Amino acid sequence: MDEEYLEAVLDLVDAIPPGRVMTYGSIAEEVRDALGRGGPRQVGTVLSRAGSGVPWWRVVNASGLPPAFKRTHALAVLRSEGCPLSDDGARVRLRAALWWPEA
């Protein structure tokens, strides 16, 4: 994983406002537009290796689920931030919570 890609992903995740989320795919799309490479799995790799200093809980999969291994914690933090969750609180309501950076 090159440093430029790692920094681009971490900077974008760090910019996601409280109560909002991006998907691994939407992050990959933004970074790919800027750098011409990477995909959702690479975003996940960056977050698993170097994402502890950014709000990683604001990154969910295309179904609105945070990472399985820290799902309970992530959902609790998202709830405390006012992020729109499903009625059962098990996933993010993406249509209401998805964030895109300004062009």
N, C-alpha and C positions, 0 to 999 in steps of 0.2 A: 504494500500500500504506500503510495507516494505521499509525501508531506503536503503537497499542494491540494490533493484530493481530500485528505484528512482534514485540513484546515477549512476547506470550503464547506464540508459537511458540518463540522462542529460550529462554524460561524452561523450557518443557516439555522441549525437547531437552537442555538443560543438566542436567535432573534425571534423565535416563536413566542408570541405574547401569552401570559397566563390565561388559562381558560380556553385556549385554542390549541389545535393540533395540526400536524402534517402527517402524511403517510410516508412509509419508506419509499414508495414509488414517486410521490410528488417531490420529495427531496431529491431523489435520483434525477428526476426530470429537470429540476432547476440547476443542479450541479452539471448535468450533461449539457445543458444549454450554454453554460459558462465555460466548461472545460472540455467538452466533447467526449466524455467517457464516464463509465460507471453505471450501476443499476441498483435496484433495491437491495440486493444481497450485499453489495459493497457498502451501502449505507449501514446496514445491520452490522457488518464487520467492524466498521469504524466505531459505531456506538458501543459494541461489546468490548472493544479493546481500549478505547480512549474517551468514551462518552460520559464518564462519571462526573465531570465538571460542568456539564451542560444539562438543561432540563430534558433528559432522555425520555421521561414519562410522557412528554408531549408528542412523541412519535409512536404511531400505531399502524397496524396493518390495514389492508383495504377493507376489512370487515369492522374496523373500529376497535380492535383488541390490542391492548399493550402487550409487551413481551410476556410470555407465559411464566417465566421464572420469577418475575417481579410484578405480576398482574395485580395482586391485591394491594400492594403498596402504591403502584402507579394509579389505580382507580381511586384510591383514597386521596391522593394528592390532587388529581384532576377534579374530583368532587369538591375539595376544599377551595380550588381556584375558580369554581363556578362553571366548569366545563359541562356542556349539555351531554348527559348520559341517557342511555335507554331507561325505560321504566323500571327494569329490574336492576339497574346500576352496573350491569356486566360489561357494557361496551360504550364507546363514544358514539354519539349521534353525529356522524360525519357531515351531513348536509348543514347542520347548524354550527359545527365547531371547526371545520376545515379552514385553514389560513394559508394564504399565498402572499409572498413578499411583494411589495410595490415594485412596479417595473422601473 
